[in-house]
Amino acid sequence: MLREFRLDDEVAVHRYGSDEEVTRYLTWGPNSPTDTTAYLKRVARESAREPRTTFTLAVTTLGDELIGVASFTTTDTQSTGELAYVLARDQWGHGYATEVARRLIVFGFDELGLRRITATCHPDNFASARVLEKAGMHFEKTTRDHLRVRGGWRVFAVVASDEGAIHSD
Ligand SMILES: CC(C)(COP(=O)(O)OP(=O)(O)OC[C@H]1O[C@@H](n2cnc3c(N)ncnc32)[C@H](O)[C@@H]1OP(=O)(O)O)[C@@H](O)C(=O)NCCC(=O)NCCS
């Protein structure tokens, strides 16, 4: 399930955000408790902005246990968006990220009316690349200097899915 974050999510958010293995291929983390507090405040500010361009949503189980984050940001023009996801380590390998990516793609096309959705992943992040493929996205290109990670410039793969190109796997 996807829902808005709440202030009482802090403990669960910090659990995955402070995990070195979880943040290994990300541009942030591992987070300190202060980082997590600042992050949740930023998320609350961004979600209140109109028009809304950033959707940072809690990923939960049916029982409302918070297990990760899904995000969607509209970029450049209103017709393009970028998705991302992070799950707590003990939740990996159950197909949840693929489910999240598929939901975000439907959200972007059907609810936001976007024409193009992209995602980036570190070239060594094979699990994430597989998630994007399973969600119907295709590898498009690698870019230099796309994102800065751990003080060094790394090559990232960009995958994109154009409207109508989505298929279920
Ligand atoms: C990447 C991540 C979101 C995947 O979540 P998940 O719920 O385990 O993903 P899924 O179960 O939906 O699918 C994972 C797929 O990757 C495959 N996979 C996992 N590790 C792999 C590896 N080292 N090499 C190749 N494939 C791998 C799995 O077998 C599965 O594919 P399959 O269904 O064909 O077997 C999760 O590991 C995570 O949160 N990582 C840390 C944060 C992160 O990297 N986020 C992405 C930023 S781009």
The ligand as a Gaussian input file, in Angstrom:
#p B3LYP/6-31G(d) Opt

LIG

0 1
 C       16.340000      -2.658000      -5.170000
 C       15.202000      -3.051000      -4.244000
 C       14.188000      -1.931000      -4.202000
 C       14.557000      -4.331000      -4.778000
 O       13.410000      -4.625000      -3.984000
 P       12.709000      -6.062000      -3.995000
 O       11.351000      -5.907000      -3.394000
 O       13.619000      -7.071000      -3.423000
 O       12.552000      -6.303000      -5.569000
 P       11.681000      -7.437000      -6.270000
 O       11.548000      -8.575000      -5.345000
 O       10.431000      -6.794000      -6.792000
 O       12.572000      -7.830000      -7.532000
 C       13.964000      -8.003000      -7.408000
 C       14.488000      -8.705000      -8.642000
 O       15.905000      -8.517000      -8.691000
 C       16.529000      -9.777000      -8.715000
 N       17.815000      -9.627000      -8.029000
 C       18.027000      -9.415000      -6.720000
 N       19.353000      -9.303000      -6.482000
 C       19.951000      -9.428000      -7.684000
 C       21.308000      -9.404000      -8.111000
 N       22.314000      -9.201000      -7.248000
 N       21.587000      -9.572000      -9.424000
 C       20.588000      -9.761000     -10.326000
 N       19.268000      -9.788000      -9.981000
 C       18.972000      -9.625000      -8.677000
 C       15.572000     -10.705000      -8.016000
 O       15.833000     -12.056000      -8.324000
 C       14.252000     -10.196000      -8.607000
 O       14.083000     -10.608000      -9.945000
 P       13.187000     -11.885000     -10.360000
 O       11.790000     -11.612000      -9.866000
 O       13.306000     -11.953000     -11.833000
 O       13.784000     -13.070000      -9.644000
 C       15.685000      -3.307000      -2.799000
 O       16.724000      -4.223000      -2.861000
 C       16.161000      -2.042000      -2.114000
 O       15.373000      -1.345000      -1.478000
 N       17.476000      -1.737000      -2.213000
 C       18.054000      -0.576000      -1.578000
 C       17.554000       0.724000      -2.158000
 C       17.741000       0.813000      -3.643000
 O       18.764000       0.415000      -4.182000
 N       16.718000       1.381000      -4.310000
 C       16.721000       1.550000      -5.733000
 C       17.401000       2.800000      -6.097000
 S       17.569000       2.923000      -7.878000

